[in-house]
Amino acid sequence: MTQTVTHPFHLAFPVDDLAKARAFYGGLLGCPEGRSSPEWIDFDFYGHQIVAHLCPDEAGHRNTSAVDGDNVPVRHFGVVLSMTEWQKLADRLTAAGIRFVIEPHIRFKGQVGEQATMFFLDPCGNALEFKAFENPAQLFAH
């Protein structure tokens, strides 16, 4: 049997305010902070390295694409969680008053790829999606 090795990804993304990014990613989402400078901050995003770069003209999402009846922000990132972790995060974000772009719900019900999903914006306008599968094997199913 072939063993799958997951390699951490690295994502650099623009923000218009490092203090707001630090409070959101480090505070609300609980991502430990790594190295930083006056121009950028590294975060441990569920074992992956994301880097918020100060670049106000680039921050924010601009376009959407239709997916299962929702207007999904085209430029977005996130992570696939267990269902339990996903629900806890949805509850924490709701309690914190986060305004969802797409409310937490189940997408593709009864179909291949059925998943829990939610979209929201960071305070700099960048879109994030967190999702979960009852059956993790559905992640890449056809």
N, C-alpha and C positions, 0 to 999 in steps of 0.2 A: 504494500500500500504506500502511495506517495504521501509524504508529509508536507503540508503547506506551511511555509514560513511567511509570517507577516513582517514586512519591513516598515518602519515608521516613515510617513511621508513628511515633506517639508513644504509649507505653503507660506508665501509672503503676500500680504494684502495691505491695501492702503487704508489709513484712517485720517480723520481731520483733527483729532485731539487725543494725544497719548494718555492724558489723565482719565478721560472717559473710557478709553479702551482698557486701561489698567483696572478700573473699577468694575467694568463689565466682565471681562474675561477672567481676571484674577479674583474679583469679589463675587459677583453673581454666579458665574459658571464654575468657580473654584479651581481654575487652571493655575498651577504653580508657575511663578514667574522665573525665568532664567536670566540670561544676560540682558543688558539694556544699554542704551545711550540716549542722548537727547533727541535722537531721530528715530529710534525703533525699540521694540520690546519683544523678547522671545517668551512664548508661553508653552507649557506642556499641556497640550490639548488631547487628553485621553491617550497619552503615550506618543503623540505625534508633535512635531515642532511647527508651530505657527508663529509668524513674525509680523507684528503690527508696525508698518512703516508710516511715518508721518508724511502724508502726501495728499493734502486736502482736495486737490482738483480731481483725484482719481477715486475717492471714496464714494460708496453708495452703489446700489443696483439701479439699472436703467430700463431693462427690458424683461418681459415675461414670455412664457411659453405655456400653451395649454397642455395639462397632464391630468387625465381622469377628472375633468370638470373644474380644475383649479388653474389659476394663473400663477404659475411657478416662476419665481425670479430666476432668470437664466444664469446669472453669475451668483453662485452660492457655494457654501461648503458646510460640512458638518461631520457627524459621525453616526455609525450604526451601533446602537446600544441594545442591551437585553430589554425585554418588555418591562421588567420591573424597574430598571434604571430609567427607561424612557418615561414611564408613568411618574416616577419621583421627580424627574426634571420638569415634566409638564406641570405638575402640581406646584413646584417651587417657582417656576416662571409665572404661573397664574397668580400665585400669592404675592409675587413681587410687582404685579401690575403690568407685566410685559404685554404689549399690544401685538397680537399675532397677525402676520400677513396671511397665513393659512392656519386656522385653529387646529389643535391636536385632534386627529381623527384616523380612521382606518381607510386606506386607499386600496383600490383594486380588490374589494371584498369578494371572496369566493373565487378569485382568479389566481393564476400563477403570479407570484410576486406580491401577494397580499401583505400589507405593511402598515404599521402605525407611523404617522408622519406629522410634523409640525414645522412651520416656518416662522421666523421672526427676524427683526433687524437688530444689529448692534447699535449703539448710540451714534455711530458714524455713518449709518445707512447701509452697511454690508449685510447681505442676507445669509442666514444660517438655516440649515435643515437638520433636524435630528430625526432618525427613524429607527424602527425596530421590527423584527419579524418573529412571529410565534415559532416558525421553523426557519432557523438561520440558513438552511440549505437553499431557501428561496431567493437569497440575495442575488445570485447570478443565474437563476432558472430562466429557461426560455418559455 
